[in-house]
Amino acid sequence: MEEIKRLHRAAAWAILPDRYSSLRRMLISIRSANPRLPDDHQASLQSAIQHFSDIERKVERALASQGTLPNVAKLNEIVSGQIDKLNEVLTAIKQDVGIENYGRKKANSISPTTE
């Protein structure tokens, strides 16, 4: 998503639709791989998927018609908001699989070497 923000600033519109599509596929994979996420985290993932789908459609239409491209500052504001929300989801997923901050395992988790 940070790369997408940089590409917006660089006005690299021709390659951005592919980046949006790739990001959406990754987000869909994360959502599918974690079906037990709380509803608010599932909603954050779905919201991000929808936002990037909408942005891709607007950019594609503007490129096809050689019309006015979306406002970079507004797009990056949306992307930044999604980054913040998705970082919360990523943290929850890490905690759910037993990884806390700094990559340490939870104290109550059993590793294969301690059985």
VMD Tcl script that builds the backbone (N, CA, C; Angstrom):
set m [mol new atoms 345]
animate dup $m
set s [atomselect $m all]
$s set {name element resname resid chain x y z} {
  {N N MET 1 A 0.814 -1.194 0.000}
  {CA C MET 1 A 0.000 0.000 0.000}
  {C C MET 1 A 0.854 1.254 0.000}
  {N N GLU 2 A 2.020 1.166 0.658}
  {CA C GLU 2 A 2.937 2.315 0.613}
  {C C GLU 2 A 3.432 2.534 -0.818}
  {N N GLU 3 A 3.675 1.440 -1.533}
  {CA C GLU 3 A 4.097 1.571 -2.932}
  {C C GLU 3 A 2.998 2.234 -3.751}
  {N N ILE 4 A 1.762 1.886 -3.496}
  {CA C ILE 4 A 0.641 2.494 -4.212}
  {C C ILE 4 A 0.614 4.000 -3.965}
  {N N LYS 5 A 0.835 4.409 -2.728}
  {CA C LYS 5 A 0.883 5.847 -2.438}
  {C C LYS 5 A 2.006 6.524 -3.224}
  {N N ARG 6 A 3.178 5.883 -3.264}
  {CA C ARG 6 A 4.293 6.465 -4.032}
  {C C ARG 6 A 3.954 6.547 -5.522}
  {N N LEU 7 A 3.310 5.516 -6.043}
  {CA C LEU 7 A 2.933 5.525 -7.459}
  {C C LEU 7 A 1.892 6.601 -7.748}
  {N N HIS 8 A 0.996 6.850 -6.818}
  {CA C HIS 8 A 0.045 7.961 -6.985}
  {C C HIS 8 A 0.815 9.272 -7.119}
  {N N ARG 9 A 1.765 9.484 -6.186}
  {CA C ARG 9 A 2.536 10.732 -6.202}
  {C C ARG 9 A 3.350 10.887 -7.489}
  {N N ALA 10 A 3.826 9.760 -8.020}
  {CA C ALA 10 A 4.641 9.790 -9.239}
  {C C ALA 10 A 3.776 9.815 -10.504}
  {N N ALA 11 A 2.469 9.801 -10.321}
  {CA C ALA 11 A 1.525 9.790 -11.441}
  {C C ALA 11 A 1.782 8.618 -12.391}
  {N N ALA 12 A 2.060 7.450 -11.828}
  {CA C ALA 12 A 2.317 6.233 -12.614}
  {C C ALA 12 A 0.999 5.500 -12.851}
  {N N TRP 13 A 0.040 6.199 -13.432}
  {CA C TRP 13 A -1.326 5.704 -13.553}
  {C C TRP 13 A -1.436 4.420 -14.364}
  {N N ALA 14 A -0.606 4.246 -15.356}
  {CA C ALA 14 A -0.720 3.071 -16.229}
  {C C ALA 14 A -0.465 1.762 -15.484}
  {N N ILE 15 A 0.399 1.782 -14.462}
  {CA C ILE 15 A 0.688 0.535 -13.741}
  {C C ILE 15 A -0.139 0.359 -12.465}
  {N N LEU 16 A -0.814 1.403 -12.047}
  {CA C LEU 16 A -1.575 1.325 -10.797}
  {C C LEU 16 A -2.729 0.321 -10.828}
  {N N PRO 17 A -3.493 0.185 -11.908}
  {CA C PRO 17 A -4.572 -0.810 -11.876}
  {C C PRO 17 A -4.079 -2.225 -11.544}
  {N N ASP 18 A -2.921 -2.593 -12.056}
  {CA C ASP 18 A -2.370 -3.912 -11.719}
  {C C ASP 18 A -2.028 -4.010 -10.239}
  {N N ARG 19 A -1.520 -2.942 -9.662}
  {CA C ARG 19 A -1.180 -2.940 -8.233}
  {C C ARG 19 A -2.430 -3.052 -7.367}
  {N N TYR 20 A -3.489 -2.320 -7.743}
  {CA C TYR 20 A -4.745 -2.410 -7.002}
  {C C TYR 20 A -5.277 -3.845 -7.044}
  {N N SER 21 A -5.249 -4.429 -8.222}
  {CA C SER 21 A -5.751 -5.789 -8.401}
  {C C SER 21 A -4.947 -6.795 -7.575}
  {N N SER 22 A -3.639 -6.661 -7.602}
  {CA C SER 22 A -2.768 -7.547 -6.832}
  {C C SER 22 A -3.035 -7.407 -5.336}
  {N N LEU 23 A -3.174 -6.194 -4.873}
  {CA C LEU 23 A -3.461 -5.944 -3.464}
  {C C LEU 23 A -4.802 -6.552 -3.074}
  {N N ARG 24 A -5.806 -6.393 -3.919}
  {CA C ARG 24 A -7.115 -6.980 -3.620}
  {C C ARG 24 A -7.021 -8.491 -3.495}
  {N N ARG 25 A -6.278 -9.130 -4.394}
  {CA C ARG 25 A -6.107 -10.592 -4.317}
  {C C ARG 25 A -5.452 -10.991 -2.993}
  {N N MET 26 A -4.442 -10.230 -2.564}
  {CA C MET 26 A -3.786 -10.529 -1.291}
  {C C MET 26 A -4.757 -10.381 -0.120}
  {N N LEU 27 A -5.536 -9.322 -0.134}
  {CA C LEU 27 A -6.490 -9.091 0.945}
  {C C LEU 27 A -7.566 -10.180 0.981}
  {N N ILE 28 A -8.011 -10.600 -0.184}
  {CA C ILE 28 A -8.998 -11.677 -0.261}
  {C C ILE 28 A -8.400 -12.970 0.282}
  {N N SER 29 A -7.143 -13.223 -0.027}
  {CA C SER 29 A -6.468 -14.416 0.496}
  {C C SER 29 A -6.362 -14.370 2.016}
  {N N ILE 30 A -6.022 -13.210 2.554}
  {CA C ILE 30 A -5.934 -13.056 4.012}
  {C C ILE 30 A -7.295 -13.308 4.641}
  {N N ARG 31 A -8.320 -12.734 4.052}
  {CA C ARG 31 A -9.679 -12.912 4.589}
  {C C ARG 31 A -10.088 -14.385 4.535}
  {N N SER 32 A -9.806 -15.051 3.432}
  {CA C SER 32 A -10.181 -16.457 3.280}
  {C C SER 32 A -9.397 -17.374 4.205}
  {N N ALA 33 A -8.140 -17.043 4.450}
  {CA C ALA 33 A -7.287 -17.872 5.306}
  {C C ALA 33 A -7.593 -17.686 6.787}
  {N N ASN 34 A -8.380 -16.688 7.120}
  {CA C ASN 34 A -8.670 -16.376 8.524}
  {C C ASN 34 A -10.177 -16.196 8.739}
  {N N PRO 35 A -10.949 -17.249 8.510}
  {CA C PRO 35 A -12.409 -17.100 8.606}
  {C C PRO 35 A -12.924 -16.828 10.015}
  {N N ARG 36 A -12.107 -17.079 11.042}
  {CA C ARG 36 A -12.563 -16.871 12.415}
  {C C ARG 36 A -12.217 -15.487 12.954}
  {N N LEU 37 A -11.772 -14.601 12.085}
  {CA C LEU 37 A -11.506 -13.231 12.540}
  {C C LEU 37 A -12.795 -12.609 13.059}
  {N N PRO 38 A -12.690 -11.758 14.060}
  {CA C PRO 38 A -13.888 -11.059 14.543}
  {C C PRO 38 A -14.546 -10.265 13.418}
  {N N ASP 39 A -15.825 -10.027 13.579}
  {CA C ASP 39 A -16.593 -9.333 12.543}
  {C C ASP 39 A -16.005 -7.985 12.163}
  {N N ASP 40 A -15.490 -7.226 13.160}
  {CA C ASP 40 A -14.954 -5.905 12.831}
  {C C ASP 40 A -13.693 -6.022 11.966}
  {N N HIS 41 A -12.884 -7.065 12.179}
  {CA C HIS 41 A -11.703 -7.255 11.338}
  {C C HIS 41 A -12.089 -7.748 9.947}
  {N N GLN 42 A -13.081 -8.618 9.886}
  {CA C GLN 42 A -13.586 -9.050 8.579}
  {C C GLN 42 A -14.126 -7.835 7.812}
  {N N ALA 43 A -14.809 -6.965 8.521}
  {CA C ALA 43 A -15.362 -5.756 7.893}
  {C C ALA 43 A -14.246 -4.835 7.402}
  {N N SER 44 A -13.151 -4.732 8.156}
  {CA C SER 44 A -12.016 -3.906 7.724}
  {C C SER 44 A -11.403 -4.454 6.443}
  {N N LEU 45 A -11.240 -5.775 6.387}
  {CA C LEU 45 A -10.707 -6.389 5.171}
  {C C LEU 45 A -11.643 -6.150 3.993}
  {N N GLN 46 A -12.941 -6.355 4.204}
  {CA C GLN 46 A -13.902 -6.157 3.121}
  {C C GLN 46 A -13.932 -4.704 2.667}
  {N N SER 47 A -13.836 -3.791 3.623}
  {CA C SER 47 A -13.821 -2.370 3.290}
  {C C SER 47 A -12.608 -2.025 2.420}
  {N N ALA 48 A -11.446 -2.549 2.784}
  {CA C ALA 48 A -10.238 -2.292 2.001}
  {C C ALA 48 A -10.375 -2.872 0.602}
  {N N ILE 49 A -10.896 -4.091 0.510}
  {CA C ILE 49 A -11.104 -4.718 -0.802}
  {C C ILE 49 A -12.011 -3.839 -1.655}
  {N N GLN 50 A -13.096 -3.362 -1.059}
  {CA C GLN 50 A -14.042 -2.524 -1.794}
  {C C GLN 50 A -13.429 -1.186 -2.198}
  {N N HIS 51 A -12.684 -0.552 -1.289}
  {CA C HIS 51 A -12.049 0.726 -1.620}
  {C C HIS 51 A -11.097 0.578 -2.805}
  {N N PHE 52 A -10.261 -0.454 -2.774}
  {CA C PHE 52 A -9.295 -0.614 -3.861}
  {C C PHE 52 A -9.967 -1.027 -5.162}
  {N N SER 53 A -11.071 -1.730 -5.078}
  {CA C SER 53 A -11.846 -2.043 -6.274}
  {C C SER 53 A -12.426 -0.765 -6.884}
  {N N ASP 54 A -12.984 0.084 -6.029}
  {CA C ASP 54 A -13.550 1.359 -6.496}
  {C C ASP 54 A -12.473 2.250 -7.109}
  {N N ILE 55 A -11.327 2.340 -6.448}
  {CA C ILE 55 A -10.233 3.177 -6.967}
  {C C ILE 55 A -9.756 2.642 -8.306}
  {N N GLU 56 A -9.600 1.323 -8.410}
  {CA C GLU 56 A -9.159 0.729 -9.675}
  {C C GLU 56 A -10.137 1.068 -10.799}
  {N N ARG 57 A -11.420 0.935 -10.518}
  {CA C ARG 57 A -12.438 1.229 -11.531}
  {C C ARG 57 A -12.362 2.696 -11.978}
  {N N LYS 58 A -12.200 3.617 -11.023}
  {CA C LYS 58 A -12.115 5.043 -11.382}
  {C C LYS 58 A -10.882 5.332 -12.227}
  {N N VAL 59 A -9.753 4.757 -11.843}
  {CA C VAL 59 A -8.518 4.987 -12.603}
  {C C VAL 59 A -8.631 4.373 -13.994}
  {N N GLU 60 A -9.165 3.161 -14.067}
  {CA C GLU 60 A -9.336 2.514 -15.384}
  {C C GLU 60 A -10.221 3.345 -16.301}
  {N N ARG 61 A -11.320 3.855 -15.762}
  {CA C ARG 61 A -12.228 4.678 -16.576}
  {C C ARG 61 A -11.555 5.965 -17.034}
  {N N ALA 62 A -10.815 6.592 -16.142}
  {CA C ALA 62 A -10.123 7.833 -16.490}
  {C C ALA 62 A -9.064 7.574 -17.558}
  {N N LEU 63 A -8.341 6.469 -17.427}
  {CA C LEU 63 A -7.317 6.141 -18.435}
  {C C LEU 63 A -7.958 5.836 -19.790}
  {N N ALA 64 A -9.054 5.089 -19.779}
  {CA C ALA 64 A -9.721 4.708 -21.030}
  {C C ALA 64 A -10.301 5.909 -21.757}
  {N N SER 65 A -10.844 6.850 -21.004}
  {CA C SER 65 A -11.473 8.020 -21.634}
  {C C SER 65 A -10.536 9.214 -21.720}
  {N N GLN 66 A -9.310 9.041 -21.215}
  {CA C GLN 66 A -8.348 10.128 -21.117}
  {C C GLN 66 A -8.955 11.328 -20.391}
  {N N GLY 67 A -9.740 10.993 -19.370}
  {CA C GLY 67 A -10.408 12.013 -18.571}
  {C C GLY 67 A -9.566 12.439 -17.388}
  {N N THR 68 A -10.208 13.142 -16.479}
  {CA C THR 68 A -9.542 13.643 -15.288}
  {C C THR 68 A -9.268 12.493 -14.335}
  {N N LEU 69 A -8.029 12.390 -13.915}
  {CA C LEU 69 A -7.636 11.345 -12.978}
  {C C LEU 69 A -7.998 11.752 -11.557}
  {N N PRO 70 A -8.175 10.765 -10.668}
  {CA C PRO 70 A -8.540 11.088 -9.286}
  {C C PRO 70 A -7.493 11.965 -8.598}
  {N N ASN 71 A -7.932 12.651 -7.570}
  {CA C ASN 71 A -7.076 13.523 -6.779}
  {C C ASN 71 A -6.108 12.678 -5.947}
  {N N VAL 72 A -4.803 12.913 -6.139}
  {CA C VAL 72 A -3.769 12.125 -5.470}
  {C C VAL 72 A -3.862 12.253 -3.949}
  {N N ALA 73 A -4.042 13.452 -3.454}
  {CA C ALA 73 A -4.115 13.641 -2.003}
  {C C ALA 73 A -5.288 12.872 -1.409}
  {N N LYS 74 A -6.424 12.896 -2.073}
  {CA C LYS 74 A -7.602 12.177 -1.583}
  {C C LYS 74 A -7.363 10.670 -1.628}
  {N N LEU 75 A -6.789 10.180 -2.725}
  {CA C LEU 75 A -6.492 8.747 -2.828}
  {C C LEU 75 A -5.551 8.306 -1.717}
  {N N ASN 76 A -4.500 9.080 -1.499}
  {CA C ASN 76 A -3.533 8.695 -0.474}
  {C C ASN 76 A -4.109 8.801 0.930}
  {N N GLU 77 A -5.055 9.676 1.127}
  {CA C GLU 77 A -5.749 9.740 2.416}
  {C C GLU 77 A -6.531 8.444 2.653}
  {N N ILE 78 A -7.199 7.966 1.608}
  {CA C ILE 78 A -7.952 6.710 1.692}
  {C C ILE 78 A -7.000 5.545 1.959}
  {N N VAL 79 A -5.898 5.486 1.200}
  {CA C VAL 79 A -4.930 4.398 1.363}
  {C C VAL 79 A -4.336 4.425 2.772}
  {N N SER 80 A -3.991 5.592 3.271}
  {CA C SER 80 A -3.430 5.699 4.622}
  {C C SER 80 A -4.414 5.194 5.672}
  {N N GLY 81 A -5.672 5.522 5.510}
  {CA C GLY 81 A -6.699 5.031 6.432}
  {C C GLY 81 A -6.799 3.519 6.400}
  {N N GLN 82 A -6.705 2.957 5.198}
  {CA C GLN 82 A -6.760 1.499 5.069}
  {C C GLN 82 A -5.520 0.846 5.687}
  {N N ILE 83 A -4.373 1.476 5.528}
  {CA C ILE 83 A -3.143 0.954 6.143}
  {C C ILE 83 A -3.331 0.852 7.651}
  {N N ASP 84 A -3.846 1.888 8.267}
  {CA C ASP 84 A -4.045 1.890 9.716}
  {C C ASP 84 A -4.994 0.774 10.150}
  {N N LYS 85 A -6.123 0.642 9.458}
  {CA C LYS 85 A -7.099 -0.386 9.820}
  {C C LYS 85 A -6.526 -1.786 9.620}
  {N N LEU 86 A -5.818 -1.986 8.533}
  {CA C LEU 86 A -5.293 -3.319 8.238}
  {C C LEU 86 A -4.128 -3.691 9.145}
  {N N ASN 87 A -3.403 -2.705 9.656}
  {CA C ASN 87 A -2.367 -3.005 10.647}
  {C C ASN 87 A -2.986 -3.583 11.916}
  {N N GLU 88 A -4.148 -3.089 12.300}
  {CA C GLU 88 A -4.856 -3.653 13.450}
  {C C GLU 88 A -5.223 -5.116 13.194}
  {N N VAL 89 A -5.700 -5.399 11.984}
  {CA C VAL 89 A -6.072 -6.768 11.628}
  {C C VAL 89 A -4.844 -7.670 11.642}
  {N N LEU 90 A -3.756 -7.204 11.069}
  {CA C LEU 90 A -2.521 -7.987 11.038}
  {C C LEU 90 A -2.037 -8.295 12.448}
  {N N THR 91 A -2.111 -7.332 13.329}
  {CA C THR 91 A -1.714 -7.543 14.726}
  {C C THR 91 A -2.591 -8.615 15.369}
  {N N ALA 92 A -3.876 -8.564 15.114}
  {CA C ALA 92 A -4.794 -9.564 15.675}
  {C C ALA 92 A -4.480 -10.956 15.135}
  {N N ILE 93 A -4.172 -11.051 13.851}
  {CA C ILE 93 A -3.835 -12.350 13.257}
  {C C ILE 93 A -2.559 -12.890 13.880}
  {N N LYS 94 A -1.563 -12.044 14.045}
  {CA C LYS 94 A -0.305 -12.475 14.655}
  {C C LYS 94 A -0.535 -12.976 16.075}
  {N N GLN 95 A -1.337 -12.255 16.837}
  {CA C GLN 95 A -1.615 -12.676 18.210}
  {C C GLN 95 A -2.393 -13.984 18.227}
  {N N ASP 96 A -3.277 -14.159 17.270}
  {CA C ASP 96 A -4.081 -15.376 17.200}
  {C C ASP 96 A -3.225 -16.609 16.910}
  {N N VAL 97 A -2.178 -16.446 16.126}
  {CA C VAL 97 A -1.324 -17.595 15.815}
  {C C VAL 97 A -0.184 -17.728 16.802}
  {N N GLY 98 A -0.157 -16.886 17.815}
  {CA C GLY 98 A 0.809 -17.043 18.892}
  {C C GLY 98 A 2.047 -16.200 18.795}
  {N N ILE 99 A 2.038 -15.193 17.956}
  {CA C ILE 99 A 3.199 -14.323 17.839}
  {C C ILE 99 A 2.842 -12.962 18.395}
  {N N GLU 100 A 3.572 -12.534 19.393}
  {CA C GLU 100 A 3.364 -11.220 19.966}
  {C C GLU 100 A 4.318 -10.231 19.311}
  {N N ASN 101 A 4.368 -9.056 19.857}
  {CA C ASN 101 A 5.299 -8.036 19.359}
  {C C ASN 101 A 6.711 -8.574 19.314}
  {N N TYR 102 A 7.465 -8.133 18.373}
  {CA C TYR 102 A 8.876 -8.473 18.213}
  {C C TYR 102 A 9.099 -9.947 17.899}
  {N N GLY 103 A 8.071 -10.636 17.418}
  {CA C GLY 103 A 8.237 -11.996 16.948}
  {C C GLY 103 A 8.336 -13.053 18.028}
  {N N ARG 104 A 8.101 -12.731 19.293}
  {CA C ARG 104 A 8.168 -13.731 20.362}
  {C C ARG 104 A 6.875 -14.525 20.423}
  {N N LYS 105 A 6.986 -15.792 20.723}
  {CA C LYS 105 A 5.805 -16.624 20.862}
  {C C LYS 105 A 5.131 -16.359 22.194}
  {N N LYS 106 A 3.855 -16.655 22.259}
  {CA C LYS 106 A 3.123 -16.528 23.513}
  {C C LYS 106 A 3.727 -17.466 24.561}
  {N N ALA 107 A 3.676 -17.063 25.798}
  {CA C ALA 107 A 4.250 -17.849 26.882}
  {C C ALA 107 A 3.529 -19.173 27.065}
  {N N ASN 108 A 2.233 -19.219 26.780}
  {CA C ASN 108 A 1.476 -20.442 27.014}
  {C C ASN 108 A 1.411 -21.346 25.787}
  {N N SER 109 A 2.105 -21.001 24.720}
  {CA C SER 109 A 2.063 -21.857 23.539}
  {C C SER 109 A 3.082 -22.996 23.697}
  {N N ILE 110 A 2.740 -24.111 23.106}
  {CA C ILE 110 A 3.615 -25.282 23.187}
  {C C ILE 110 A 4.332 -25.412 21.868}
  {N N SER 111 A 5.638 -25.455 21.948}
  {CA C SER 111 A 6.411 -25.638 20.716}
  {C C SER 111 A 6.668 -27.122 20.519}
  {N N PRO 112 A 6.904 -27.562 19.285}
  {CA C PRO 112 A 7.115 -28.974 19.009}
  {C C PRO 112 A 8.335 -29.533 19.759}
  {N N THR 113 A 9.314 -28.712 20.113}
  {CA C THR 113 A 10.508 -29.201 20.778}
  {C C THR 113 A 10.327 -29.417 22.266}
  {N N THR 114 A 9.203 -28.934 22.857}
  {CA C THR 114 A 9.007 -29.061 24.295}
  {C C THR 114 A 8.023 -30.163 24.645}
  {N N GLU 115 A 7.524 -30.874 23.678}
  {CA C GLU 115 A 6.542 -31.929 23.959}
  {C C GLU 115 A 7.161 -33.134 24.572}
}
mol reanalyze $m
mol bondsrecalc $m
mol representation Tube
mol addrep $m
